[in-house]
Every structure is written in C-alpha cells, then in structure tokens.
Amino acid sequence: MIEPAQPMVDPFVQARLAAIAASHPYPLLFATVSGAHLYGFPSPDSDWDLRGVHLLPLPELVGLETGPETYELAEDRAGLELDLVTHDARKFFQLMLRKNGYVLEQLHSPLVVHTTPAHAELRAIAKGCVTRHHIHHYRGFAANQWRLFMQGQPPRVKPLLYVFRVLLTGIWLMRTGEVEANLATLNAEFGLPYVDELIALKRAGKEKATLDAADLAFYQDGFSRLAQALEAAHEASRLPEAPTAGPALHDLLVRLRLGEA
C-alpha cells in the first residue's frame, strides 16, 4: 500500500472554504479540495477547486420545477479565487458507476472541507466501482494534456505535470485498485527525478510557468515510457470488468432521500 501524503491547507483558507461550503443552497454529503492542491503542485497563484455532492430535496425531484443536478460557482472572494462544482447525489452515484476517475479522486481527496457519515459510507462503497476500464479515462486525459503541452508556445509546466500525474494515477489504480491523485506521493513509489523537479518548479513559480523548448525530446521519452507502462498495467490488472457497487449505491441514495442515512 502506498504511504499517503499529508497535504495541508492553511487553517485560514480552510476556514474560508468551510464557510463557502456551509453557504451552499443544498445540504452537502461532502466537499473536498481537488485540482492542483490535491495533486500536490499548486502555484502561489493557483485557484481553489472545491468539489462535492449535494442532496436535492424531494419537492425539487418530483415537482414540475426541479433543482440543479449540477451546481457551479466561480468567483474571487476577497483574493480567494474559487471554482466550486457539486453534483446531486444521484448524478454523482451514476458517474461513480462509469469509468470516471475524476469523481473517485474527489471522493477520496484527503483535503476535506465538509464531511458526513454518508461520505465515509460512500468511500467504502467506491471500492466496488473501480474496474479495468478506468484506463480509458486516464489514457484519454493523458493524451489530451500531452497535446495541450505540445501546442504551448513556449511549453508550459502545468499541462506536463497533469500528463505525468494522470499517467501515474492510472498505473497505480490498474496495479492496486487504490485511488491516489497526489503526484508527489505517487512519485515516492515511482522515483522519477524529473517529476520532483517539475513539481518544485511549479510550486515555486506561477500558474503559467514555462520550460525550455530544448527539453521537449526528453519529456517526449518520459511520456512514451509511462504511456506504455499504463498499457502494461492494464493488461496485467486483476481488477474486475464491471462495477459491483450498484445495489449499495441505490440503497444509500434511497436512504438519503428518505432522511434515513
């Protein structure tokens, strides 16, 4: 088992994020920090990505006027640049049953802003959502970020870190079934010196920090090697072909709607 990192949020920022979560118009099952802060390479000017699950009340589910399946808020609150996205429990649970790595990473984020007993139950249930087909999420996201990196003039550090983060997360998931999104934690296992160097560069610099174009061939080789390692991990994976958590998610959702969870 990988040794988890201890990512920290400044107590003042934590309190402000908690206040934002508390002002949500619907009850929250959980709210966690995602994005660069979760991945272990925030810049001093990185915004705060807050993700979570809300619970629509019955009148907004069965009436003519239905509530939002997805609630979004993007604003600058006195210097705290915020991107908040939450899904209603039904939509989030449906995403968990698909090959969607994002929602599993948000659910398992150690940077917890708001939690409930249902959050803990959902984490336990999520083990039955991981399948071999999650490779499609990580393969596709890595390829897209690599294209963005190669299109950059000059090449930027951020998309390259996203490439390596998603590849290592995918490899680790295929090998172990464990969701780990922190690149520094992952690289403690993989031991790639250039990854630690890129993390240090990003954390010390700005959100749009750039690289020397002369290093492109080196990073191309690193990308190719890790992409091949992801495919090999998928071929050797013993993860199931299909999720098994459907009944448990259905039961939890019914109990939440009835106020019994």
Rosetta blueprint (number, residue, H / E / L):
1 M L
2 I L
3 E L
4 P L
5 A L
6 Q L
7 P L
8 M L
9 V L
10 D L
11 P H
12 F H
13 V H
14 Q H
15 A H
16 R H
17 L H
18 A H
19 A H
20 I H
21 A H
22 A H
23 S L
24 H L
25 P L
26 Y L
27 P L
28 L E
29 L E
30 F E
31 A E
32 T E
33 V E
34 S E
35 G H
36 A H
37 H H
38 L H
39 Y H
40 G L
41 F L
42 P L
43 S L
44 P L
45 D L
46 S L
47 D L
48 W E
49 D E
50 L E
51 R E
52 G E
53 V E
54 H E
55 L L
56 L L
57 P L
58 L L
59 P H
60 E H
61 L H
62 V H
63 G L
64 L L
65 E L
66 T L
67 G L
68 P L
69 E L
70 T E
71 Y E
72 E E
73 L E
74 A E
75 E E
76 D E
77 R E
78 A L
79 G L
80 L E
81 E E
82 L E
83 D E
84 L E
85 V E
86 T E
87 H E
88 D E
89 A H
90 R H
91 K H
92 F H
93 F H
94 Q H
95 L H
96 M H
97 L L
98 R L
99 K L
100 N L
101 G H
102 Y H
103 V H
104 L H
105 E H
106 Q H
107 L H
108 H H
109 S L
110 P L
111 L L
112 V E
113 V E
114 H E
115 T L
116 T L
117 P H
118 A H
119 H H
120 A H
121 E H
122 L H
123 R H
124 A H
125 I H
126 A H
127 K H
128 G H
129 C H
130 V L
131 T L
132 R H
133 H H
134 H H
135 I H
136 H H
137 H H
138 Y H
139 R H
140 G H
141 F H
142 A H
143 A H
144 N H
145 Q H
146 W H
147 R H
148 L H
149 F H
150 M H
151 Q H
152 G L
153 Q L
154 P L
155 P L
156 R E
157 V H
158 K H
159 P H
160 L H
161 L H
162 Y H
163 V H
164 F H
165 R H
166 V H
167 L H
168 L H
169 T H
170 G H
171 I H
172 W H
173 L H
174 M H
175 R H
176 T H
177 G L
178 E L
179 V L
180 E L
181 A L
182 N L
183 L H
184 A H
185 T H
186 L H
187 N H
188 A H
189 E H
190 F H
191 G L
192 L L
193 P H
194 Y H
195 V H
196 D H
197 E H
198 L H
199 I H
200 A H
201 L H
202 K H
203 R H
204 A H
205 G L
206 K L
207 E L
208 K L
209 A L
210 T E
211 L L
212 D L
213 A H
214 A H
215 D H
216 L H
217 A H
218 F H
219 Y H
220 Q H
221 D H
222 G H
223 F H
224 S H
225 R H
226 L H
227 A H
228 Q H
229 A H
230 L H
231 E H
232 A H
233 A H
234 H H
235 E H
236 A H
237 S L
238 R L
239 L L
240 P L
241 E L
242 A L
243 P L
244 T L
245 A L
246 G H
247 P H
248 A H
249 L H
250 H H
251 D H
252 L H
253 L H
254 V H
255 R H
256 L H
257 R H
258 L L
259 G L
260 E L
261 A L
